[in-house]
Amino acid sequence: MNQKIKNYVDVLFDDIPNSRKAIELKEEILSNLNEHFEAHIAEGKSENQAYTESLRDLGDIDELLASLAPEKELKPKIDDYRKTAARNKSIAVMLYIIGAIFLTCLPAVSAIFGIGEEAKFGIIGFALLLLCCAIGTGLLIYTKNSVPQDVEPFLTRNESKDSSNEPKSKFWESFWKLYWMVVTIIYLAVSFATAGWAMTWLIWLIATAIKQAIIMFTNNSDEDRQN
């Protein structure tokens, strides 16, 4: 298989939903292009000439690609699910943040205003954090598993698109390395300063919740730009 032809077809289907019909059409176009390419090579043409001639043989495929768009009856269903998913993700993010607020603020309220015992308020805050995380995670899992079967293909993109986001992926990879380095420094600094090793491990839970919130916000922003 010619790599240039494969790359061309990947780019051609870059923004096409990964439905069964799209996969079949992609394989058919790829097969036809390679057959024409091999035929032109057999005629004695160079690889560049054979590649160019193969694309000319393919002709206009705009109508074929247009036929892969969702039916009009399906578009409202897709939009409804996207709105529901965006709402549920936002609620989950808020729950993670609220849980972190409970964990950090309840002991502080007890210490500042002298209400109850600070240790008990810390335990209550930790329990509320776990409750918020459990509800938020359950909401995300439910949203992920409740995608209608006829809608799911139009919510996924071809894997070839990942290559175009390589610089962005490298950015986030570097960002998370720096992020966890900073979290480690904060953890050690707070632990040594307060000698509260029994409680400072909760910093890792808060950092994980913040990371999930950042990921969800950035994913939602990417989906909005794509749509």
Secondary structure, DSSP 8 states (H G I E B T S, - for coil): --HHHHHHHHHHTTTS---HHHHHHHHHHHHHHHHHHHHHHHTT--HHHHHHHHHHHH---HHHHHTTS--TTTHHHHHHHHHHHHHHHHHHHHHHHHHHHHHHHHHHHHHHHT-S-HHHHHHHHHHHHHHHHHHHHHHHHHHHHT--TTTGGGT---TTHHHHTHHHHHHHHHHHHHHHHHHHHHHHHHHHHH--HHHHTHHHHHHHHHHHHHHHHHHHHHHHHH-
